[in-house]
Amino acid sequence: QVQLVESGGGLVQPGGSLRLSCVASGRIVSVDNVAWYRQAPGQERELVASIISTGSTVYGDSVKGRFTISRDNAKNTVYLQMDSLKIEDTAVYSCNARVTYYNIISYRRSLEVWGQGTLVTVSS
């Protein structure tokens, strides 16, 4: 009924940049509050950045000044621009969103949805 798909991960050197995308698909009415999380091997999942429907943003302390979250509501897409990447940024990055959609009987519903994750590796 609804799905989030992340893309844009890969291998990058320290100091480099990547842009991640999170696209919601299905019979979408709106993508509401959205957050990027990350989880490194052996560590707990942590909040990277979030953006609400009005555009207000929140960033984790470790990425402030380096990462930027943004959204294109017309495309049901949220982006995470990552600059000045550090080795400690290496993790699987996942998109989480509250999505309003039409179900199979065309009834409007809302769900919290997770994407499958995209791997970001920062290494020299």
N, C-alpha and C positions, 0 to 999 in steps of 0.2 A: 504493500500500500504506500509506503514511504521509505525512502532510503537516503542516507548520506554517504557520499563517496569523496574521500580525500585524494589529492594528488600533489605532486611537486617535490616530494622528498628525493633524497639522493645523497651522494658523497660530495663533500665540499671541504676545502681547506680552511683552517682558522682565519678569521677575518673576512671570509666570503659571505655571500648572500644566497638565499633561496626564498621563493614565494610559494606557499602552500595554498591550495584551494579546497574548499569544501562545498560541494554542490548537492542540493536537495532535489530529489526527483520523486515523481508521483503526482497525484492530483492535489498539488500544493495550493493552499490558500495564502499562507504566509509562513516565513521562517522567523520565529520570534527571538527569544534570547538565545545567543550562541556563545559557546566557549571552546577554546582550544586547550587541550590537556596534553601532557607528555608523561611518558614513563620510561625511565632508563632501566637497564638490566639490574635486578636486585634492589630496585628502589620503588618507593610508592609513587603513584600517580599524583601529579601536581598541576595546578591551574597555571596556564601560561598567559592567557588573555581571554577576555570576554567582551561581548558587545550586545547591548540591548536593542530593541526595535527602533528606538529613537536615535541611536547612534552613539550613545555614551559608552565609554570603554573603561575597562579595568585591566591592569597588568600585574603579573607577578613581579616581586621585587627583583628577581634575578634577570629579568629581561627588559626592565624599564629603560627606555632610551635606545633600545636596540631593535625591538620588535614592534610592529604596527598591525593591529587588526582593523579590518574594514569590511564593508559589505556592499553588495549590489542587489538590492531587493528585487529588481526587475528580473534578474537572472537566478534568483534563489541561491546566491553564492556568497560565501564568506571567505576572506583571504587572510593569510598571516604572512606579512612581509618580515623576513628575518635578515637582519644586517649584523655585521660585526660578530659573526658566529664564533663561538668558543667550543673547545673540546667538550666541555661539560654540558653543552646543548644537545649532545648526541642522545637520541631517544626516539621512541615511536610516538608520533604526534597524532592525536585523535580529535575529531570534531564531535561536539555534543550540542544538540539544539532541541529546543522545543518547537515543534512543527505543527501547524494547523493544516488539516487536510480534509478532503472528502473521502469517506470510506466507500465500501462497495455499494451501499444503498444511498450514496450521495448525502450522507449525514456528516455535518462538520464535526470533526474531532481534533483533539490535540494529544501529542505524544512527545515524550523525551526520547530522542533517537541518537545512537552512537554510530559513527563511521567505523570502517575497518582498520583505520590507522595507516600512516605512511611513515617510513623509516627515514630519519635524518641522521647522517653520520658525518661528524666533523673530525677530520683527522689530517695531520700533516704527512 
